Amino acid sequence: MKNRIITFTMSLKQSQFEVERVKAEAEKMGIGVTRALYRELSFDLENGRARVLVGGKEVNEENTLGMWFRVAGTKSGKYTEGRNLAIRLLRDRVFCCNHEGYLGWARMGKVSQHGVFIEKGIPVVPTRLFFTKDQVKDGLEKMEGDFGWPIIVKHEKGYQGKSVRKFEDREELTRFVERIKEKNLGLFMWQKCLPTRWDLRVIVMGGRAIGAMKRMATGGEFRSNYSLGGKVQQWELTEGEKAIAERVAQVCGLDYCGVDIMKNEQGDNFVLEVNRQCQFKGFEEATGINVAKMVAEMLINGRR
């Protein structure tokens, strides 16, 4: 009998709120949820036969309805490869949330996202990429003229705003560049600083924007992330904001994601990034939307 959802995490602490909420909602529907660690995955691969195992027990369409994946990133990439192999072997029989996006991008960093957004005509904040310190030096005057000060610098693999920096002048930015190893320079994105101190987190599920929250920076903090103390409140989405968020989910092949949108002083929309494993504690608090129930329903019904 198909009576199980499997959620994958790297540790028992990772995404604890989200996993417990989905488990609670699924159990109300009579569906069990198994929390598995990525290291519990193993595979039997032979010509004409392949098996995916979790904790030594096979996962198949007879015992599993859907699989939900949280962040699997490691320096070696072994867990992202394991996640994607499980998806490739099971996606035709078991609903694997975000399967298209995971197989398209093993690691969906900010640089690759921006490439997709530009290709598909999705608006982004003006951005520069450099791979040598001479390029930064040669391009700084033009960047000053185009962006003005301050200038925002983001690491392409950063998360929850922890790698976002703001530089007020050329001297401060130059000192930062001098500290970076040149081989790592291409991992940073240099962006125009939008003067608004808030942004929107839109959750898209099954191709539909289910709601949004406004995240506002507090005190001297310029970043609006909920995890960094930003205040949140419900936001009524316009048709334009819905269309942008849903378009991002579509072009990135995502069944479930959080799309971050920021506005300039004129109210124009710019997509900052998409998070295909977005947390939703602050979102539920701000909007009153039962995201966990909707995730459980998606995994049970296999809505794509």
N, C-alpha and C positions, 0 to 999 in steps of 0.2 A: 504493500500500500504506500502511495506517495504521501508521506506525512512529515516531511522534514525540510527545513531550511538550514543551510550551512553558512555561517559567517566566518570569514577568514581575517585574522589579525596577526601581527608579528609578536605581540605579547598580550598578557591578560589585562594589562592596564590600558593598552591602546584602544581608543574609541569605546571605552567602557560604557559611557552614557548611551551612545547610539545603539550598541549591541543589546544592552539590557532593555532599552525601550522597545526595540523591534521584537525582541523575545517576548516581552510582556504582551504586546499587541497580537502577535501571532498565536500565542497560547490561548488568548480569548477566542480565537477562531478554530481552536482545536488542532493547531499545527505546532509541532515541536521545533525548537531551534537548537542546533548544535554549534557551539563556538569551537572553532578549530584554529590552531596555530599553523602558520605556513610551513613550519618545520615538520609538521605531522604528515604532510603530503609525501606520497611515494608513487611510483609508476611501474607497471609491468608492460613492457613493449615488445611485441613479437610480430612477425609478419602475419597480417590478417587478424590480429587481435591486440587490443590495448586496454589496459585497466588503470583507472585512477583510484588510488587508495588514500584514505584519511585515517590515521591511527591503525593502519593494517586492514581496514575494512573497505570493501569496494564501494564506490559512489556510482550510482546508475539511476536510470529513470524509474526503477521500481521502488527506490527508497528515498529519492530526493526530488523535491519540486524546484528549488532554486538555490543559487549561490550568490552571496553578497560579499564583495571584496573591499577591505580597507587598505590603507597604504602598505605596499609590499617592498618599498625601496630599501636596498642595501648597497654597499659599495661594490660588491661582487655582482649584483644583479641576479643572484641565484633564485631569490623568491619571485621576482618579476617573471623570470623564465618559467618557473614552476607554475605560477598562476596562469600564465598564458598557455602553457601546455595543457593544463587541466581544461581551460576554456576551449581550446582547439579540439580536444577529444570528446567533450561533453556537450558543446553548445547546440547540437542538433537534437539532443534528447532531454537536456536539463536547462532551464532558464539560467543563463549566466549574465548577471546584470552588467551592462556596459561592455559586452563582449566585443562589439565592433571597435570601440574606442581603444580598448586594451590591445587588441591585435594590431591595430593601426599604429599605436604609439605605446611602446613598452614603458617609456618614461615620458610623460607629457609635460616637458619643461616649458617655461615661459617663452623662450625663443621660438621653439617649434609652434607653439600656440599662435604667436604673432604672425608667423609665416602663413598659417592656415587662415587667420582672420583677414590679413591683407589680400590673400588670394581670393577669398570669398566676399570681399567688399564689406567686411564688418569693421566699424570705426574703432581705431585704437589711439591712445595718447601718442603724440609725436615722440619717436624713439630713435636712438643711435646705438650702433654696435661697433666696437673697435677690437682689434686683435693684437695691436702693438701699442707701446707707450708713445711712439712717434705719431701714430694715428690720432691718439687723444690730444697730443700737443698741437698737431696741425689743425685738428678739427674743433678745438676749444673755442676759438674766436667766433666761428660761425655758429656753434652751438649756443654760445652766449647771446648772439644776436637773434637767433631763432627762438630760443627758449626763455631767455632772461634768467634771473636768479630768483629763488633758489632752483637747484637742479636735483632731481631724484635719481638715485642709483639703486638698482635691484639686482640681486643675484638670481640667476635664471632657475635655480632649484630651491629658492627660498619658500617658506610656508608661514602662514599666520602672521605675516608682516615682519618676521624676525630679521630678515636680511635687507630691509628697506632703509636706506639712508637719505638724509637731506643735507645738501651742502649749500651754504649761504653765499659763498664767494669763490673766486678762482684759487686763492691761496689754500683754502680748506680742501677743495677738491683735488688740487695738485698734491698735497701731502698724502691724501688717500691713495692716489694713483701710484705714488712712489713706494708705498708699502705693499702693493699687490705684486705677486710674482707674474711676470709677463705671460707665462704659459696659462695662467688662470684669467687673464683679462677678458677673454671672449665670453666668459660666463656672466658678465655684468651688462645690464641694460641701462642706458642713460636716457632719462625722460624729462619732458617738460613737467613742471610742477603746477597742477591745477589748484587754484586758490581755495576751492571749496574744501572744507575739513570733514566731509562726509561722503559716503558712497552707498550703493545699494547691493544687497545680496539677494539674488533671485534664485529660487530653487525650481528647477525644471524636472518633471517626472513624466515619463511616457510621452515626451514631445510637447508637454503643456506646462506653461509657467503656473505653478500652484499658488504663488504669492511672493511677497518681498518684504524685507526689513531694511530700514534705514540705519546705518551704523555711523555714529558720530564720535569724533575724537574728543577727548576731554583734557582739561588742564593744559600743560605744555606739550602733550603728546600730539604729533601730527598724524599718526596712523590711527585708523578708525576701527581696527579689528576688535571683535568682542573679546578674544583671548588676551588682548592687551589692555582691557579695561574700557573699551569703547561702549558708549551707551547705544541701546537699540530701541527701535519702535516700529510699529507696523507702517507699511507704505502701500498706498493704493497705486497699483501699476497702471500706467497709461498703455494704450494699444501699441505705441511705438516701442516702449520698454519691453513689453511682452514679446513683440516680434523679434527684437534683437536677441533676447535671451533664448528664445526657442530656436532661432536660426543658429546660434552658437552650439546648442546641444545637437542639432541636426547635423551640422557639418563635421562635428567631432565624434559622431556616432555614439552618443551617450544616452542611456535610458534614465539615468539619475545624475544630476550635477548641480553645483552652485555656480552661478554666473555673477561676477562682480562688475558693476557698472558705476562709473563716476561721471559727473557733469562739470562743465566749465561754467563761468559766470553767465553765459548766454543760455544755459540749459541744454546744450548739445550733449549727447550721450557718447561715452567712450568705454569700450570693454577693457577692463584691466586684465582679467584672466578668467579661466574656467577651472573649477575644482571638481574632479570626478569622484572624490570621496569626501565631500563636504560634510562637516559636522552640522548638527541642527539644534543644539540645546538653546542657544540664544534666539534662533529663528522661531522655535515653538513658543518660547516665553513672550516674544514680541508680537507674534501674529495670532497665537491661539490655534494655529493649524496643527493637526495631529500628523506630523510628518512620518512618525514611526509606523502608524497604522497604514498609511499610504504605501510605505516601503514594503511592509509585510504583504499587503494585497498585491503589489506588483510582483513580488517574488513567488507568491502562491499562484497567481493567475498567469504568470509569464507574459505580462504586457510589454511589448517592445515599442 
